[in-house]
Amino acid sequence: MSGRVVHFELPYDDGERARAFYGELFGWDLQSYPGMEYTMVSTGPSGDQGPTEPGFINGGMGPRASAGEGPRVVIDVADIDSTLKAIEEKGGSVALPKQPVGEMGFTAYFTDTEGNIVGLWETAPQA
């Protein structure tokens, strides 16, 4: 388990406005996909496996799910299932159970003891 922050998510109320703001302000590469209300964000040079230089992470933007929802970080773990169990043992709770993300890996979200929602990422085993 790395415990490193590997991804961020920014909620938006107006996707076009948010993409214009961040793309123009910071020069981020923004990739939207037809039929998805999610935009992949590259904040620096990236390849198939993510950032190609140390010191930055990539992320995404999607519709705000609820009033007051703010940015989220996503933490890399070796095993989401055991991490969620440990979270519950330490007083946190599962906000969204483990889900596959294509063939890339798995994600889940938890609520920490302070009420923050945080994401988890587990990379799928390589075939």
PyMOL commands that set and color helices and strands:
alter all, ss='L'
color gray80, all
select helices_A, chain A and resi 15-26+80-89
alter helices_A, ss='H'
color red, helices_A
select strands_A, chain A and resi 5-12+29-32+39-42+46-47+50-51+58-63+72-76+93-101+105-111+117-123
alter strands_A, ss='S'
color yellow, strands_A
deselect
rebuild
show_as cartoon
